[in-house]
Amino acid sequence: MYMDALQPVKRNKLTESIVNVLLTNIKNGMLSPGSKLPPERELMKQLQVGRSTLREAVQSLALMGILEVKPGEGTFVRTISKEQIVGPHIFVPIIDTESMADFFEARLLIEPHIAALASKRRNAEDIGAIEETLEKTKQNIRNGHQVDRWAGQFHLQVARASKNIVCVRFLEAILSFLVGRRESAEHNKDFLQWEYESHESIFKAIKKGDEVSAHATMEQHIKVVLQWYKKLDVV
């Protein structure tokens, strides 16, 4: 029997509501580590939400490292301690337009250093994981599919390559809020192509072990992303 106690979520802030419902069920043990989520159609019915909204919530939790999506198998709760679960509400006050500058300022302070660390500490597995995100992004751009999940995964894999768990947790928390929030950007092929090429430049620096270049390319990337987001009314 699947989560009989679930109640339909309110229509406002649907994605955040679904995230909170699923987090609550994970924390209270209703969804235990390693367990498989109910089928998408069943979750849609229980929560009374659409497919795209549900997928945004699942993608957010995947970026936070709480869920794992296995193509062809389903979505599973990762085996992590309850103390590791960072509730998304901690960043809610900074997601409005007026505070987005602070949001990106924090990224500028941290992510270039993460990229530099990644260039120094990455191994073959890290290189392969980052390359996979780039390949998935390229395929999705070519096929007209959603890109934001893989764009977020790129930054998350860079953080994992840094071998610093605090950096990983930081990226998991903040990137979960960008998934599903850039609809206008997702429909702009010029932005998507630029973003892919910028990620590719960061990757090349990390793969070469060039700390200075990794830091500089990530810094420039975040600055230009903010310019694009303002132009496309994402923020």
C-alpha positions in Angstrom: 0.0 0.0 0.0 1.4 3.4 -1.0 1.2 6.5 1.3 -2.5 6.3 2.0 -2.2 9.3 4.4 -1.2 11.7 1.7 -3.6 14.6 1.2 -4.0 16.7 -2.0 -1.7 19.7 -2.0 -2.9 23.3 -2.3 -2.8 24.9 -5.7 -0.3 27.7 -4.6 3.4 27.0 -4.9 2.6 23.5 -6.0 6.2 22.3 -6.7 7.3 23.4 -3.2 4.3 21.8 -1.6 5.0 18.5 -3.3 8.6 18.7 -2.2 7.5 19.3 1.4 5.0 16.4 1.3 7.6 14.0 0.1 10.2 15.2 2.5 7.8 14.8 5.4 7.1 11.2 4.4 10.8 10.5 4.1 11.5 12.0 7.5 8.7 10.2 9.3 9.7 6.8 7.7 6.7 6.4 5.5 9.1 6.4 2.6 12.1 4.5 3.9 15.7 4.6 2.4 15.9 2.5 -0.7 12.1 2.4 -1.2 10.5 3.1 -4.6 8.1 5.9 -5.1 4.6 5.0 -6.3 4.2 5.2 -10.1 3.9 8.7 -11.5 0.3 8.3 -12.5 -0.7 7.2 -9.0 1.2 10.1 -7.4 -0.5 12.5 -9.7 -3.8 11.1 -8.6 -3.0 11.2 -4.9 -1.6 14.7 -4.9 -4.0 16.0 -7.5 -1.3 17.7 -9.6 -0.2 17.5 -13.2 2.7 15.5 -14.6 5.0 18.5 -15.2 4.6 19.9 -11.7 5.2 16.5 -10.1 8.3 16.0 -12.3 9.7 19.4 -11.2 9.4 18.4 -7.6 11.0 15.0 -8.2 13.9 16.7 -10.1 14.3 19.2 -7.2 14.6 16.3 -4.7 17.0 14.5 -7.0 19.3 17.5 -7.2 19.1 17.7 -3.4 20.5 14.2 -3.3 17.3 12.8 -1.7 15.8 10.9 -4.6 17.5 8.9 -7.3 15.8 8.6 -10.7 16.7 5.3 -12.5 15.5 5.3 -16.1 13.4 2.3 -16.8 13.2 1.3 -13.1 11.6 4.2 -11.2 12.4 6.8 -8.6 13.9 5.7 -5.3 14.7 7.2 -1.9 18.4 7.4 -1.4 20.0 5.9 1.7 20.9 9.0 3.7 20.5 9.9 7.3 17.6 12.1 8.3 20.1 14.7 9.6 21.4 15.1 6.0 18.1 16.2 4.6 18.1 19.9 4.0 14.6 21.3 3.9 14.0 23.5 0.9 12.3 26.1 3.1 15.6 27.5 4.3 16.1 29.3 1.0 12.5 30.5 0.4 13.2 34.0 1.7 15.8 34.6 -1.0 14.0 33.4 -4.1 12.1 36.6 -4.8 13.3 39.0 -7.5 14.6 41.6 -5.1 16.9 39.1 -3.4 18.1 37.2 -6.4 21.2 39.3 -6.6 22.2 38.0 -3.2 21.5 34.5 -4.4 23.9 34.8 -7.3 26.4 36.7 -5.2 26.6 33.6 -2.9 27.1 31.4 -6.0 29.9 33.7 -7.2 31.6 33.5 -3.8 31.5 29.7 -3.7 31.2 28.0 -7.0 34.4 29.2 -8.7 36.3 27.9 -5.7 34.4 24.6 -6.0 35.4 24.3 -9.7 39.1 25.0 -8.7 38.9 22.3 -6.1 37.3 19.9 -8.6 40.2 20.5 -11.1 42.6 19.4 -8.4 40.7 16.5 -6.9 38.7 15.0 -9.7 39.1 11.4 -10.7 38.1 9.3 -13.7 34.7 8.6 -12.3 34.1 12.3 -11.8 35.1 13.1 -15.3 32.8 10.5 -16.6 29.8 11.8 -14.6 30.4 15.4 -15.8 30.7 14.2 -19.4 27.4 12.4 -19.0 25.6 15.6 -18.0 27.1 17.4 -21.0 26.0 14.6 -23.4 22.5 14.5 -21.9 22.2 18.2 -22.2 23.3 18.1 -25.9 20.8 15.4 -26.7 18.0 17.2 -25.0 18.8 20.5 -26.8 18.8 18.6 -30.1 15.5 16.8 -29.4 13.7 19.8 -27.8 13.5 18.2 -24.4 13.9 19.8 -21.0 17.4 20.8 -20.1 17.3 22.4 -16.7 17.7 19.1 -14.8 20.9 18.3 -16.6 22.2 21.8 -16.3 21.8 21.5 -12.6 23.4 18.1 -12.5 26.4 19.5 -14.2 27.0 21.9 -11.3 26.3 19.2 -8.8 28.8 16.8 -10.4 31.4 19.5 -10.3 30.7 19.9 -6.6 31.0 16.2 -6.0 34.3 16.2 -7.8 35.6 18.7 -5.2 35.3 16.0 -2.6 33.9 18.5 -0.1 30.6 17.4 1.3 29.7 20.9 2.5 30.1 22.1 -1.1 27.9 19.3 -2.3 25.2 20.1 0.2 25.3 23.8 -0.8 24.8 23.0 -4.4 22.0 20.4 -3.7 20.1 23.0 -1.7 20.3 26.0 -4.0 20.0 24.2 -7.4 16.8 22.5 -6.3 15.2 25.9 -6.5 16.3 26.6 -10.1 14.8 23.4 -11.5 11.4 24.3 -13.1 11.9 28.1 -12.5 13.4 29.0 -15.9 10.6 28.2 -18.3 11.4 31.2 -20.6 15.1 30.2 -20.7 14.1 26.6 -21.6 12.5 27.9 -24.7 15.4 30.0 -25.8 17.7 27.9 -28.0 20.4 30.6 -28.0 20.6 30.5 -24.2 20.6 26.7 -24.1 23.4 26.5 -26.6 25.5 29.2 -24.8 24.9 27.4 -21.5 26.1 24.1 -22.9 29.2 25.6 -24.5 30.0 27.5 -21.2 29.6 24.2 -19.2 31.9 22.5 -21.7 34.6 25.2 -21.2 34.4 24.7 -17.4 34.7 20.9 -17.9 37.7 21.2 -20.1 39.5 23.2 -17.5 38.6 20.7 -14.7 39.6 17.8 -16.9 43.0 19.4 -17.6 43.5 20.1 -13.9 43.8 23.9 -14.5 42.7 25.4 -11.3 43.0 29.0 -12.4 41.0 28.4 -15.6 38.4 26.4 -13.8 37.9 29.2 -11.3 37.8 31.9 -14.0 35.4 30.1 -16.4 33.0 29.2 -13.6 33.0 32.8 -12.3 32.3 34.2 -15.8 29.6 31.5 -16.4 27.6 32.6 -13.3 27.9 36.3 -14.1 26.6 35.7 -17.7 23.8 33.4 -16.5 22.5 36.2 -14.3 22.5 38.5 -17.3 20.6 36.0 -19.4 18.1 35.3 -16.6 17.4 39.1 -16.3 17.0 39.3 -20.1 14.6 36.3 -20.2 12.7 37.4 -17.1 13.6 34.4 -15.2 14.5 36.7 -12.2 
